[in-house]
Amino acid sequence: MDIIKDANEWLGASMSNMSTSDRVHSSRKAKELILGINEVYKETKDEELMDLMKLLTAKKQKIEKRLKGIRT
């Protein structure tokens, strides 16, 4: 599946030295990937897809926290 390959590439990408524009683009890409994987998950109910969506969501939330200026 191509979307899973894209998701794994996105997860492996480095977040260091990202500009604000890069963070926005990355967050939108993550949303697109999550929604795409969710469509496949609805049909297959594969737990590995759910785990992948959880990882994508966690990284996306870190990026969005940085965009909003909230540090934890």
C-alpha angles and dihedrals in degrees: 000000000000096000092057090052090050091049093052091049090050091049091051094050118107119249096198120112094013119157121223090258090052091051092052091048091047093049091051091048090052091051090051091050094047093051092047093050090046091059090054091044092055089061101039105028088211111171092211089063090052091051090050091051090051091053092048091049093050093052091044091053091052090053092048092049088055091049091053092046096242111141123196 
